Amino acid sequence: MSVTRMPATLPASEATRKLAPDTLFPLRPACPAREARIRMKIFIAGHQGMVGAALVRRLGREPGVTLLLRDRAALDLASQTAVEKFYATEKPDTAIIAAARVGGIHANSAYPAEFIYSNLIIATNTIHGAWQAGVKRLLFLGSSCIYPKHAPQPMPEDCLLTGPLEPTNEAYAVAKIAGLKLAQFYRQQYGVAFHSAMPTNLYGPGDNYHPQNSHVLPALIRRFHAAREAGLAEVVAWGSGTPRREFLHVDDLADACAFLLTLNNPPDLINLGTGTDVTIRELTETVADVTGFKGRVTWDTTKPDGTPRKLMDVSKLSALGWRAKTALRDGIEQTYASYLAEKAAGTLRE
Ligand SMILES: NC(=O)c1ccc[n+]([C@@H]2O[C@H](COP(=O)([O-])OP(=O)(O)OC[C@H]3O[C@@H](n4cnc5c(N)ncnc54)[C@H](OP(=O)(O)O)[C@@H]3O)[C@@H](O)[C@H]2O)c1
């Protein structure tokens, strides 16, 4: 299913995605033996982002579900009045907060005031507004940067607030921690099923390929694709290649979110990842191979390596019965195909 881009001028009713009404959205674990027929109106905040678009693809397959989608021009989540009016008019059953001001190290360190303000106000408006309007369920998405810089590896949920944050993204992390605490305290005080999930590094269709501002995997795809096109004999990669990182395909992330929404008593906070990591060297070699780059990769060890390891502890998620399906190599192949298609269509984010 393709993602619908909603122009600002559409009336609310037309900007509501209707899905076939009669299929099933199973409730687990309360009804393990039978599938319960339910109708749900789900608001996906940030549906045009990489995560939001994957949620649209995944939840769009759930018949009986109506997706409420608004782009920023139609609904600025920084406006409390607009958000309250939207919730009061549309009355979603469920909200998923996948909207955020997101950026790489450079943007996070250069604009910390904007990062903390935007992300705090999005969290406050979407969570408080949902409670006011009687939204029964809300899933708030954060990121692994909420955990302390020197968290144990793999990082369990209970290491939250046990040490200082990584200074380069502290503003973003503090806003995300505030968001998850809002959800937790509204649940505690008002009994609403508001809960949060913290995804690891994500990749997939709709990623950001900005030359300075992208994450490591899209940056590698861009770089090796360009090197292959230019017929370069060598690509110089930064650091030793030994740091280890975890990557989750965004479609698996969306499936994990759909799974969490079926739980009657979801954890307040849960990590979403694969539970496995690769070295940057392995990742680089895979991207080089997938993009068809035939030259040499050399490592400039005078450049910094960053944190040696960042891996989520996903034992809570595994115990609930969910695991990721996409092997990293397959996911990179699919992502490279999307990169080429988005480039050809002129829709690549860069
Ligand atoms: N990407 C990752 O690797 C990753 C990893 C872990 C967690 N996450 C989390 O997943 C969530 C989504 O990330 P993403 O990668 O999908 O980011 P993204 O691609 O940048 O999407 C963010 C979306 O939020 C929208 N948005 C921002 N401010 C808004 C506002 N004031 N009003 C309305 N819409 C607004 C953006 O709209 P515009 O297009 O108009 O700006 C965009 O559609 C974030 O909470 C992030 O922390 C992402």
The ligand as an ORCA input file, in Angstrom:
! r2SCAN-3c Opt
* xyz 0 1
  N      15.357      6.802     12.079
  C      15.895      6.087     13.064
  O      16.962      5.447     12.902
  C      15.216      6.027     14.392
  C      15.813      5.218     15.372
  C      15.205      5.146     16.615
  C      14.066      5.865     16.876
  N      13.504      6.635     15.913
  C      12.320      7.414     16.303
  O      11.243      7.234     15.418
  C      10.498      8.465     15.329
  C      10.332      8.845     13.867
  O      11.621      8.951     13.286
  P      11.820      8.985     11.699
  O      13.165      8.430     11.429
  O      10.637      8.443     11.001
  O      11.914     10.559     11.474
  P      11.509     11.386     10.167
  O      11.661     10.518      8.978
  O      12.294     12.650     10.233
  O       9.966     11.696     10.395
  C       9.503     12.562     11.384
  C       8.145     13.047     10.966
  O       7.650     13.915     12.007
  C       7.029     15.014     11.362
  N       6.999     16.206     12.225
  C       8.011     16.779     12.887
  N       7.597     17.872     13.536
  C       6.260     18.004     13.266
  C       5.272     18.941     13.634
  N       5.539     20.001     14.415
  N       4.011     18.768     13.166
  C       3.718     17.713     12.361
  N       4.617     16.796     11.980
  C       5.890     16.941     12.425
  C       7.903     15.276     10.159
  O       7.195     16.083      9.248
  P       7.976     16.963      8.148
  O       8.271     15.988      7.052
  O       6.996     18.005      7.806
  O       9.215     17.490      8.812
  C       8.154     13.847      9.680
  O       7.108     13.410      8.846
  C      11.260      9.493     16.167
  O      10.695      9.607     17.432
  C      12.638      8.889     16.296
  O      13.283      9.216     17.501
  C      14.050      6.747     14.678
*
